[in-house]
Amino acid sequence: MSETLYERLGGQDAIGAVVDRFYERVVADDQVAHYFEETDMQKQRAHQTQFISAVAGGPVEYDGDDMESAHDDLGITKPDFDAIVEHLSNTLEEFDVPDDDREAVLEAVGEYEDDIVTVPA
């Protein structure tokens, strides 16, 4: 039986460490940090860890708001979405996640782009 992406990423603790570093990068980026000014980052990190764990095939069910509802009032642009995805990619690379697994995570997140990007180009 082959390992799931969740298992290859190291499980919930490893994903949580990636998420923590990812948000350090995001909130340090003037382009996108403003989206998180009023956000409870502890709660946000827990939700993101749960979300990535779920889309990676872990034994976790994401119980947050659906992506469209969660991002509807944020006014996220395509360039801002791309910047955040780049932070995720760079963080996964920093944690030595193999290219195939990094691409799998980014593809899973990318499937939600239409729900997250709410400002037309």
VMD Tcl script that builds the backbone (N, CA, C; Angstrom):
set m [mol new atoms 363]
animate dup $m
set s [atomselect $m all]
$s set {name element resname resid chain x y z} {
  {N N MET 1 A 0.850 -1.184 0.000}
  {CA C MET 1 A 0.000 0.000 0.000}
  {C C MET 1 A 0.896 1.249 0.000}
  {N N SER 2 A 0.656 2.165 -0.904}
  {CA C SER 2 A 1.505 3.338 -1.006}
  {C C SER 2 A 1.091 4.407 0.011}
  {N N GLU 3 A 2.070 5.207 0.399}
  {CA C GLU 3 A 1.828 6.276 1.355}
  {C C GLU 3 A 0.994 7.380 0.712}
  {N N THR 4 A 0.185 8.026 1.519}
  {CA C THR 4 A -0.549 9.197 1.044}
  {C C THR 4 A 0.395 10.395 1.033}
  {N N LEU 5 A 0.009 11.428 0.350}
  {CA C LEU 5 A 0.766 12.675 0.361}
  {C C LEU 5 A 0.894 13.177 1.803}
  {N N TYR 6 A -0.158 13.062 2.566}
  {CA C TYR 6 A -0.152 13.455 3.976}
  {C C TYR 6 A 0.981 12.742 4.722}
  {N N GLU 7 A 1.107 11.448 4.511}
  {CA C GLU 7 A 2.169 10.675 5.172}
  {C C GLU 7 A 3.539 11.079 4.661}
  {N N ARG 8 A 3.663 11.306 3.363}
  {CA C ARG 8 A 4.958 11.712 2.798}
  {C C ARG 8 A 5.381 13.083 3.307}
  {N N LEU 9 A 4.396 13.946 3.602}
  {CA C LEU 9 A 4.708 15.269 4.135}
  {C C LEU 9 A 5.108 15.208 5.611}
  {N N GLY 10 A 4.859 14.074 6.258}
  {CA C GLY 10 A 5.265 13.907 7.648}
  {C C GLY 10 A 4.142 14.001 8.651}
  {N N GLY 11 A 2.895 14.064 8.159}
  {CA C GLY 11 A 1.749 14.101 9.059}
  {C C GLY 11 A 1.455 15.489 9.587}
  {N N GLN 12 A 0.545 15.536 10.542}
  {CA C GLN 12 A 0.001 16.799 11.019}
  {C C GLN 12 A 1.063 17.701 11.655}
  {N N ASP 13 A 1.975 17.153 12.441}
  {CA C ASP 13 A 2.997 17.992 13.081}
  {C C ASP 13 A 3.903 18.643 12.048}
  {N N ALA 14 A 4.325 17.886 11.050}
  {CA C ALA 14 A 5.191 18.437 10.007}
  {C C ALA 14 A 4.437 19.472 9.169}
  {N N ILE 15 A 3.190 19.182 8.850}
  {CA C ILE 15 A 2.385 20.140 8.091}
  {C C ILE 15 A 2.179 21.404 8.915}
  {N N GLY 16 A 1.945 21.254 10.208}
  {CA C GLY 16 A 1.807 22.413 11.092}
  {C C GLY 16 A 3.059 23.278 11.098}
  {N N ALA 17 A 4.237 22.659 11.085}
  {CA C ALA 17 A 5.494 23.416 11.046}
  {C C ALA 17 A 5.623 24.183 9.730}
  {N N VAL 18 A 5.235 23.549 8.634}
  {CA C VAL 18 A 5.251 24.224 7.329}
  {C C VAL 18 A 4.292 25.412 7.350}
  {N N VAL 19 A 3.099 25.204 7.874}
  {CA C VAL 19 A 2.101 26.271 7.927}
  {C C VAL 19 A 2.605 27.440 8.774}
  {N N ASP 20 A 3.235 27.156 9.913}
  {CA C ASP 20 A 3.772 28.233 10.749}
  {C C ASP 20 A 4.788 29.067 9.976}
  {N N ARG 21 A 5.712 28.411 9.287}
  {CA C ARG 21 A 6.733 29.130 8.519}
  {C C ARG 21 A 6.107 29.871 7.332}
  {N N PHE 22 A 5.143 29.234 6.698}
  {CA C PHE 22 A 4.419 29.861 5.588}
  {C C PHE 22 A 3.804 31.194 6.032}
  {N N TYR 23 A 3.116 31.202 7.182}
  {CA C TYR 23 A 2.490 32.446 7.633}
  {C C TYR 23 A 3.508 33.466 8.097}
  {N N GLU 24 A 4.671 33.041 8.573}
  {CA C GLU 24 A 5.730 34.009 8.866}
  {C C GLU 24 A 6.096 34.760 7.596}
  {N N ARG 25 A 6.210 34.026 6.504}
  {CA C ARG 25 A 6.540 34.639 5.213}
  {C C ARG 25 A 5.414 35.571 4.739}
  {N N VAL 26 A 4.183 35.090 4.848}
  {CA C VAL 26 A 3.038 35.849 4.346}
  {C C VAL 26 A 2.879 37.171 5.095}
  {N N VAL 27 A 2.918 37.135 6.415}
  {CA C VAL 27 A 2.691 38.372 7.169}
  {C C VAL 27 A 3.873 39.334 7.080}
  {N N ALA 28 A 5.023 38.851 6.598}
  {CA C ALA 28 A 6.174 39.729 6.380}
  {C C ALA 28 A 6.153 40.358 4.984}
  {N N ASP 29 A 5.212 39.949 4.149}
  {CA C ASP 29 A 5.118 40.420 2.767}
  {C C ASP 29 A 4.097 41.555 2.686}
  {N N ASP 30 A 4.580 42.764 2.429}
  {CA C ASP 30 A 3.693 43.934 2.383}
  {C C ASP 30 A 2.581 43.796 1.357}
  {N N GLN 31 A 2.812 43.019 0.307}
  {CA C GLN 31 A 1.790 42.860 -0.737}
  {C C GLN 31 A 0.535 42.174 -0.195}
  {N N VAL 32 A 0.702 41.198 0.690}
  {CA C VAL 32 A -0.440 40.382 1.118}
  {C C VAL 32 A -0.721 40.408 2.618}
  {N N ALA 33 A 0.155 40.983 3.401}
  {CA C ALA 33 A -0.009 40.964 4.865}
  {C C ALA 33 A -1.320 41.594 5.313}
  {N N HIS 34 A -1.798 42.591 4.573}
  {CA C HIS 34 A -3.020 43.295 4.995}
  {C C HIS 34 A -4.242 42.378 5.073}
  {N N TYR 35 A -4.241 41.273 4.358}
  {CA C TYR 35 A -5.366 40.343 4.424}
  {C C TYR 35 A -5.477 39.692 5.805}
  {N N PHE 36 A -4.411 39.730 6.576}
  {CA C PHE 36 A -4.361 39.022 7.853}
  {C C PHE 36 A -4.293 39.957 9.061}
  {N N GLU 37 A -4.451 41.263 8.836}
  {CA C GLU 37 A -4.342 42.225 9.931}
  {C C GLU 37 A -5.367 41.991 11.039}
  {N N GLU 38 A -6.565 41.607 10.685}
  {CA C GLU 38 A -7.634 41.408 11.666}
  {C C GLU 38 A -7.894 39.924 11.937}
  {N N THR 39 A -6.934 39.082 11.604}
  {CA C THR 39 A -7.114 37.635 11.688}
  {C C THR 39 A -6.490 37.079 12.960}
  {N N ASP 40 A -7.200 36.192 13.611}
  {CA C ASP 40 A -6.647 35.431 14.732}
  {C C ASP 40 A -5.708 34.402 14.104}
  {N N MET 41 A -4.407 34.675 14.157}
  {CA C MET 41 A -3.450 33.846 13.432}
  {C C MET 41 A -3.314 32.448 14.025}
  {N N GLN 42 A -3.548 32.287 15.308}
  {CA C GLN 42 A -3.509 30.945 15.884}
  {C C GLN 42 A -4.625 30.093 15.274}
  {N N LYS 43 A -5.805 30.669 15.185}
  {CA C LYS 43 A -6.947 29.975 14.578}
  {C C LYS 43 A -6.698 29.744 13.082}
  {N N GLN 44 A -6.154 30.752 12.411}
  {CA C GLN 44 A -5.868 30.649 10.983}
  {C C GLN 44 A -4.877 29.525 10.706}
  {N N ARG 45 A -3.841 29.453 11.521}
  {CA C ARG 45 A -2.829 28.403 11.332}
  {C C ARG 45 A -3.432 27.024 11.560}
  {N N ALA 46 A -4.288 26.905 12.553}
  {CA C ALA 46 A -4.944 25.616 12.815}
  {C C ALA 46 A -5.827 25.219 11.640}
  {N N HIS 47 A -6.591 26.181 11.107}
  {CA C HIS 47 A -7.456 25.888 9.955}
  {C C HIS 47 A -6.634 25.498 8.732}
  {N N GLN 48 A -5.537 26.223 8.494}
  {CA C GLN 48 A -4.709 25.927 7.318}
  {C C GLN 48 A -4.046 24.560 7.453}
  {N N THR 49 A -3.602 24.225 8.655}
  {CA C THR 49 A -3.009 22.903 8.890}
  {C C THR 49 A -4.052 21.821 8.622}
  {N N GLN 50 A -5.256 22.050 9.101}
  {CA C GLN 50 A -6.348 21.098 8.889}
  {C C GLN 50 A -6.672 20.991 7.400}
  {N N PHE 51 A -6.726 22.122 6.714}
  {CA C PHE 51 A -7.045 22.137 5.286}
  {C C PHE 51 A -5.989 21.375 4.477}
  {N N ILE 52 A -4.716 21.697 4.687}
  {CA C ILE 52 A -3.661 21.025 3.918}
  {C C ILE 52 A -3.624 19.540 4.254}
  {N N SER 53 A -3.818 19.212 5.520}
  {CA C SER 53 A -3.856 17.801 5.912}
  {C C SER 53 A -4.984 17.070 5.183}
  {N N ALA 54 A -6.135 17.704 5.087}
  {CA C ALA 54 A -7.287 17.078 4.426}
  {C C ALA 54 A -7.050 16.899 2.930}
  {N N VAL 55 A -6.572 17.949 2.250}
  {CA C VAL 55 A -6.377 17.837 0.797}
  {C C VAL 55 A -5.209 16.922 0.453}
  {N N ALA 56 A -4.340 16.658 1.437}
  {CA C ALA 56 A -3.202 15.754 1.214}
  {C C ALA 56 A -3.558 14.310 1.526}
  {N N GLY 57 A -4.825 14.051 1.832}
  {CA C GLY 57 A -5.264 12.678 2.048}
  {C C GLY 57 A -5.095 12.176 3.465}
  {N N GLY 58 A -4.935 13.105 4.397}
  {CA C GLY 58 A -4.775 12.704 5.795}
  {C C GLY 58 A -6.095 12.304 6.431}
  {N N PRO 59 A -5.989 11.738 7.632}
  {CA C PRO 59 A -7.193 11.311 8.355}
  {C C PRO 59 A -7.849 12.502 9.048}
  {N N VAL 60 A -8.031 13.563 8.302}
  {CA C VAL 60 A -8.530 14.819 8.836}
  {C C VAL 60 A -9.650 15.293 7.929}
  {N N GLU 61 A -10.701 15.783 8.527}
  {CA C GLU 61 A -11.776 16.374 7.747}
  {C C GLU 61 A -11.784 17.870 8.013}
  {N N TYR 62 A -11.678 18.666 6.963}
  {CA C TYR 62 A -11.680 20.121 7.103}
  {C C TYR 62 A -13.070 20.571 7.498}
  {N N ASP 63 A -13.151 21.316 8.614}
  {CA C ASP 63 A -14.463 21.741 9.085}
  {C C ASP 63 A -14.623 23.260 9.082}
  {N N GLY 64 A -13.736 23.944 8.358}
  {CA C GLY 64 A -13.864 25.390 8.246}
  {C C GLY 64 A -14.939 25.767 7.233}
  {N N ASP 65 A -15.118 27.075 7.072}
  {CA C ASP 65 A -16.058 27.564 6.069}
  {C C ASP 65 A -15.627 27.079 4.696}
  {N N ASP 66 A -16.603 26.968 3.777}
  {CA C ASP 66 A -16.204 26.635 2.418}
  {C C ASP 66 A -15.358 27.792 1.881}
  {N N MET 67 A -14.510 27.490 0.942}
  {CA C MET 67 A -13.513 28.449 0.470}
  {C C MET 67 A -14.140 29.744 -0.055}
  {N N GLU 68 A -15.227 29.613 -0.775}
  {CA C GLU 68 A -15.857 30.813 -1.336}
  {C C GLU 68 A -16.372 31.721 -0.226}
  {N N SER 69 A -17.071 31.173 0.742}
  {CA C SER 69 A -17.602 31.968 1.855}
  {C C SER 69 A -16.481 32.578 2.685}
  {N N ALA 70 A -15.436 31.806 2.915}
  {CA C ALA 70 A -14.330 32.271 3.753}
  {C C ALA 70 A -13.569 33.440 3.131}
  {N N HIS 71 A -13.569 33.532 1.799}
  {CA C HIS 71 A -12.775 34.550 1.121}
  {C C HIS 71 A -13.612 35.618 0.424}
  {N N ASP 72 A -14.920 35.476 0.474}
  {CA C ASP 72 A -15.838 36.321 -0.289}
  {C C ASP 72 A -15.631 37.817 -0.062}
  {N N ASP 73 A -15.418 38.224 1.164}
  {CA C ASP 73 A -15.338 39.659 1.460}
  {C C ASP 73 A -13.906 40.189 1.539}
  {N N LEU 74 A -12.925 39.397 1.121}
  {CA C LEU 74 A -11.526 39.810 1.260}
  {C C LEU 74 A -10.984 40.572 0.060}
  {N N GLY 75 A -11.616 40.428 -1.093}
  {CA C GLY 75 A -11.142 41.143 -2.275}
  {C C GLY 75 A -9.769 40.691 -2.741}
  {N N ILE 76 A -9.551 39.400 -2.760}
  {CA C ILE 76 A -8.248 38.857 -3.153}
  {C C ILE 76 A -8.098 38.906 -4.668}
  {N N THR 77 A -6.966 39.431 -5.101}
  {CA C THR 77 A -6.659 39.540 -6.525}
  {C C THR 77 A -5.830 38.338 -6.968}
  {N N LYS 78 A -5.773 38.123 -8.252}
  {CA C LYS 78 A -4.953 37.043 -8.818}
  {C C LYS 78 A -3.476 37.225 -8.458}
  {N N PRO 79 A -2.905 38.438 -8.603}
  {CA C PRO 79 A -1.499 38.594 -8.216}
  {C C PRO 79 A -1.254 38.293 -6.730}
  {N N ASP 80 A -2.203 38.642 -5.874}
  {CA C ASP 80 A -2.046 38.349 -4.451}
  {C C ASP 80 A -2.162 36.847 -4.185}
  {N N PHE 81 A -3.085 36.189 -4.854}
  {CA C PHE 81 A -3.200 34.737 -4.736}
  {C C PHE 81 A -1.890 34.081 -5.165}
  {N N ASP 82 A -1.358 34.536 -6.302}
  {CA C ASP 82 A -0.100 33.977 -6.816}
  {C C ASP 82 A 1.046 34.197 -5.827}
  {N N ALA 83 A 1.079 35.364 -5.186}
  {CA C ALA 83 A 2.135 35.648 -4.203}
  {C C ALA 83 A 2.032 34.705 -3.016}
  {N N ILE 84 A 0.826 34.443 -2.565}
  {CA C ILE 84 A 0.633 33.541 -1.427}
  {C C ILE 84 A 1.010 32.110 -1.817}
  {N N VAL 85 A 0.626 31.689 -3.002}
  {CA C VAL 85 A 1.002 30.353 -3.478}
  {C C VAL 85 A 2.523 30.244 -3.586}
  {N N GLU 86 A 3.169 31.307 -4.025}
  {CA C GLU 86 A 4.635 31.309 -4.116}
  {C C GLU 86 A 5.261 31.158 -2.724}
  {N N HIS 87 A 4.675 31.808 -1.733}
  {CA C HIS 87 A 5.177 31.639 -0.357}
  {C C HIS 87 A 5.025 30.188 0.094}
  {N N LEU 88 A 3.908 29.577 -0.265}
  {CA C LEU 88 A 3.704 28.176 0.100}
  {C C LEU 88 A 4.730 27.287 -0.607}
  {N N SER 89 A 4.928 27.519 -1.885}
  {CA C SER 89 A 5.900 26.738 -2.644}
  {C C SER 89 A 7.300 26.874 -2.050}
  {N N ASN 90 A 7.700 28.099 -1.763}
  {CA C ASN 90 A 9.030 28.337 -1.200}
  {C C ASN 90 A 9.181 27.708 0.182}
  {N N THR 91 A 8.117 27.726 0.954}
  {CA C THR 91 A 8.165 27.122 2.283}
  {C C THR 91 A 8.297 25.611 2.171}
  {N N LEU 92 A 7.534 25.005 1.284}
  {CA C LEU 92 A 7.651 23.558 1.078}
  {C C LEU 92 A 9.057 23.194 0.622}
  {N N GLU 93 A 9.621 24.020 -0.236}
  {CA C GLU 93 A 10.993 23.787 -0.699}
  {C C GLU 93 A 11.974 23.918 0.466}
  {N N GLU 94 A 11.757 24.925 1.313}
  {CA C GLU 94 A 12.618 25.121 2.491}
  {C C GLU 94 A 12.600 23.882 3.399}
  {N N PHE 95 A 11.457 23.212 3.462}
  {CA C PHE 95 A 11.316 22.011 4.288}
  {C C PHE 95 A 11.715 20.737 3.524}
  {N N ASP 96 A 12.354 20.915 2.387}
  {CA C ASP 96 A 12.872 19.800 1.587}
  {C C ASP 96 A 11.787 18.833 1.118}
  {N N VAL 97 A 10.605 19.364 0.840}
  {CA C VAL 97 A 9.539 18.537 0.276}
  {C C VAL 97 A 9.909 18.273 -1.182}
  {N N PRO 98 A 9.929 17.011 -1.595}
  {CA C PRO 98 A 10.281 16.687 -2.983}
  {C C PRO 98 A 9.376 17.413 -3.991}
  {N N ASP 99 A 9.942 17.672 -5.159}
  {CA C ASP 99 A 9.226 18.437 -6.193}
  {C C ASP 99 A 7.835 17.876 -6.488}
  {N N ASP 100 A 7.721 16.564 -6.658}
  {CA C ASP 100 A 6.425 15.960 -6.992}
  {C C ASP 100 A 5.394 16.210 -5.901}
  {N N ASP 101 A 5.809 16.084 -4.649}
  {CA C ASP 101 A 4.887 16.310 -3.542}
  {C C ASP 101 A 4.542 17.789 -3.402}
  {N N ARG 102 A 5.534 18.645 -3.623}
  {CA C ARG 102 A 5.275 20.093 -3.573}
  {C C ARG 102 A 4.253 20.467 -4.646}
  {N N GLU 103 A 4.435 19.939 -5.847}
  {CA C GLU 103 A 3.487 20.222 -6.930}
  {C C GLU 103 A 2.092 19.685 -6.603}
  {N N ALA 104 A 2.024 18.542 -5.952}
  {CA C ALA 104 A 0.727 17.970 -5.583}
  {C C ALA 104 A -0.001 18.875 -4.594}
  {N N VAL 105 A 0.720 19.430 -3.624}
  {CA C VAL 105 A 0.108 20.352 -2.664}
  {C C VAL 105 A -0.367 21.610 -3.385}
  {N N LEU 106 A 0.478 22.152 -4.240}
  {CA C LEU 106 A 0.126 23.384 -4.951}
  {C C LEU 106 A -1.061 23.167 -5.887}
  {N N GLU 107 A -1.122 22.000 -6.523}
  {CA C GLU 107 A -2.278 21.688 -7.376}
  {C C GLU 107 A -3.553 21.611 -6.549}
  {N N ALA 108 A -3.467 20.988 -5.379}
  {CA C ALA 108 A -4.647 20.862 -4.515}
  {C C ALA 108 A -5.140 22.241 -4.075}
  {N N VAL 109 A -4.219 23.118 -3.724}
  {CA C VAL 109 A -4.593 24.480 -3.339}
  {C C VAL 109 A -5.123 25.231 -4.560}
  {N N GLY 110 A -4.475 25.044 -5.693}
  {CA C GLY 110 A -4.878 25.727 -6.921}
  {C C GLY 110 A -6.291 25.407 -7.366}
  {N N GLU 111 A -6.796 24.240 -6.976}
  {CA C GLU 111 A -8.177 23.883 -7.322}
  {C C GLU 111 A -9.191 24.836 -6.698}
  {N N TYR 112 A -8.777 25.587 -5.695}
  {CA C TYR 112 A -9.679 26.511 -5.002}
  {C C TYR 112 A -9.490 27.956 -5.450}
  {N N GLU 113 A -8.659 28.175 -6.451}
  {CA C GLU 113 A -8.366 29.539 -6.890}
  {C C GLU 113 A -9.631 30.327 -7.233}
  {N N ASP 114 A -10.544 29.735 -7.963}
  {CA C ASP 114 A -11.757 30.457 -8.360}
  {C C ASP 114 A -12.609 30.859 -7.166}
  {N N ASP 115 A -12.539 30.109 -6.079}
  {CA C ASP 115 A -13.289 30.448 -4.866}
  {C C ASP 115 A -12.555 31.496 -4.031}
  {N N ILE 116 A -11.244 31.565 -4.145}
  {CA C ILE 116 A -10.437 32.466 -3.315}
  {C C ILE 116 A -10.246 33.820 -3.970}
  {N N VAL 117 A -9.993 33.848 -5.267}
  {CA C VAL 117 A -9.797 35.106 -5.982}
  {C C VAL 117 A -11.168 35.705 -6.252}
  {N N THR 118 A -11.415 36.856 -5.626}
  {CA C THR 118 A -12.753 37.437 -5.713}
  {C C THR 118 A -12.771 38.751 -6.477}
  {N N VAL 119 A -11.604 39.239 -6.895}
  {CA C VAL 119 A -11.533 40.479 -7.669}
  {C C VAL 119 A -11.181 40.109 -9.099}
  {N N PRO 120 A -12.071 40.406 -10.038}
  {CA C PRO 120 A -11.786 40.067 -11.442}
  {C C PRO 120 A -10.546 40.809 -11.931}
  {N N ALA 121 A -9.864 40.168 -12.844}
  {CA C ALA 121 A -8.625 40.769 -13.419}
  {C C ALA 121 A -8.914 42.019 -14.185}
}
mol reanalyze $m
mol bondsrecalc $m
mol representation Tube
mol addrep $m
